[in-house]
Amino acid sequence: MYISTYCASSSKSSPSILRACRVRSTPSLSSHSFSPPSLPFVKNPASHACTPPSNVTYRSLTFSSAFRSVSCSAPRWSHRVDWRSPVSLRAQIRSASPVLERFDRKIATMASEHPYNEILFGLPKSGGGEFGKFYSLPALNDPRVDKLPYSIKILLESAIRNCDNFQVTKDDVEKIIDWEKSAPKQVEIPFKPARVLLQDFTGVPAVVDLASMREAIKDLDSNPDKINPLVPVDLVIDHSVQVDVARSENAVQANMDLEFKRNKERFAFLKWGSTAFRNMLVVPPGSGIVHQVNLEYLGRVVFNTDGILYPDSVVGTDSHTTMIDGLGVAGWGVGGIEAEAAMLGQPMSMVLPGVVGFNLSGKLRDGVTATDLVLTVTQMLRKHGVVGKFVEFYGEGMGKLSLADRATIANMSPEYGATMGFFPVDHVTLEYLKLTGRSDDKVAMIEAYLRANKMFIDYNEPQLERVYSSYLELDLADVEPCISGPKRPHDRVPLKDMKFDWHSCLDNKVGFKGFAVPKEQQEKVVKFSFHGQPAELKHGSVVIAAITSCTNTSNPSVMLGAGLVAKKACELGLEVKPWVKTSLAPGSGVVTKYLLQSGLQQYLNQQGFNIVGYGCTTCIGNSGDLDESVAAAIVDNDLVAAAVLSGNRNFEGRVHPLTRANYLASPPLVMAYALAGTVDIDFEKEPIGTGKDGKSVYFRDIWPTTEEIAQAIFVLLV
């Protein structure tokens, strides 16, 4: 307790330490200092272990000199301690030890006398014995609890379980129970998430700060091994891969080789952290996108720690951590300081949020995708105003949505402005858990716990009406095919209106929906040579078509849909123009497996959508360079070139500096626009191209039906 308390307060200086630290060679390496292991990672498919090659030497990072320089630079903080002298500092700490020990004993006594011990019950197994103990919300016997949104119940359970009348008090618990009245008052509550999720860009500083604290503790003659995250921390390396090589069977290996060369030192440091710290898992490069890995593998739904059962919850240093909300796990993105505080066991202070109840009814029409649904939901919620709020989905339409569809909607919470978009656990969730390899015992424990705590929703039973801050509703049958752009995720455009909207954008003054292209220049055609063959571009020409991003590549229906579009196009004789930079970056190896097993990957390859890597790629701007001839044609002629991607953000300059128009679309639509070669097209009236028989091929000729997609999924499951 003493070490944990001290380190939490010491972490305030760690960003300064990070800025000050330098890499230098050392003749001998401390067992507690960072000694980078050899690279590259060599993954064992069976164990996911990483083994380094031999005969590689590295430099060592040390933080001691940096820590001393930072300490000495702030004498006004000394509080009569000579911070310039480590010896004096150690003496001061030793003299304070009795006081700290008494403080620790007091805290330990408070912790042993849990204020809610009377509602701690065992959860029996059907065959005898028990899964563990849990804090029972129904045992509170408070009618206000029964009407709480499911998402608020997760906050309530956390507050009760962590209540020590020090960091979390009974008053905090009462605020949450009285959510209907207290939320409008913007009251603050403490929240302790069950775990922390990091990706490599934002995760490195967190691991550096932990290493800095270890070095500081070592300088104080204490045991640095005591510095560890106090909650499980999962770090997935997925933000470093770039589409340098595309349209090649060797693209994955070539791009990973470049990824390792560029990030050699960072990866070495993270690999060291994976073995140096307890409670930390590092998922190596090439495994998948962090949020799909979280869905398929990392998400617990219910924890069982030392015999205590409690709901999974997570904060992450990536805004799309919300994707896990589709699994019934409360999760959202936070800043690095908040994530580090949670790692060290400190509660987050948050405003008790309002909750928007979103009622879904009906089912999607034939040919309408989950991407069309999420773009529609995004537009509705942006208009409603949900910043700082939870959105909780419910209604009879929920049973018509797969878990992948729910995860797609939850993923785009940042785009519609909510803290999270939450889907309570139901039978669909349990089926997904079984499908992704969770054991029967684990799934049985999850269901038993959530049912016992009234946190499971069974649509076969009568539903108690819950109270929400405000309400929205959507009939899924009203959703139509659409895309969003050219510069914002919530600027939804129905597919039938796309050609008109595009010409409006060319005419409009420069802004979110305008490029101010003079009328006389709008039909300009630029001809150039692409590797010896004639090529041409104009305003609206597609130069990047990317099936990418956590939002869509985790969803089998839209991924198989893209494969079916490619198959039909190949059979009809259509081909994507070679100057369009095409790429496919699956969310995990599972996607590759079912695309290969279904036989659809070969058709994707024929259209240039070879797999380029497992990571965020184009969605975060790692789209790589355009061909020099294409780039020159755009720059020299001031063309408004277009990118179409299955991503979640399309701000100008994010996808690629040379694509001023960027549209978000489902993977099948990405394929369709790549085949058309332009966004300046009316798919209902104009042909996409000419088939091998000389006849015009229209959108309807290559678009798969919902039944065809369902059949492709069925074949994979049997």
Buried (B, 14 or more C-beta within 10 A) or exposed (E): BBBBBBBBEBBEBBBBBBEBBEEEEEEEBBEBBBBBBBBBBEBEEEEEEBEBEEEEEBBBBBBBBBBBEBBEEEEEEBEEBEBEEBEEBBEBBEEEEEEBEEBEEEBEEEBEEBBBEEBBBEBEBEEEEBBBBBBBBEBBEBEBBBBBBBBBBBBBBBBBBBBBBEBBBEEBBEBBBBBBEBBEEEBEBBBBBBBBBBBBBBBBBBBBBBBBBBBBBBBEEBEBBBBBBBBBBBBBBBBBBBBBBBBBEEBBEBBBBBBBEBBBBBBBBBBBBBEBBEBBBBBBBBBBBBBBBBBBBBBBBBBBEEEEBBBBBBBBBBBBBBBBBBBBBBBBBBEBBBBBBBBBBBBBEBBBBBBBBBBBBBBBBEBBBBBBBBBBBBBBBBEBEBEEBBBBBBBEBBEBBBBBBBBBBBBBBBBBBBBBBBBBBBBBBBEBBEEBEBEEEBBBBBBBBBBBBBBBBEEEEEEEEBBBBBEBEBEBEEBBBBBBBBBBBBBBBBBBBBBEBBBEBBBBEEEBBBBEBEEEEBEBEBEBEBEEEEBBBBBBBBBBBBBBBBBBBBBBBBBBBBBBBBBBBBEBBBBBBBBBBBBBBBBBBBBBEBBEEBEBBBBBBBBBBBBBBBBBBBBBBBBBEBBEBBBEBBEEBEBBBBBBBBBBBBEBEBBBBBBBBBBBBBBBBBBBBBBBBBBBBBBEEBBBBEBEEEEEBBBEBBBBEBEBBEBBBEEBEE
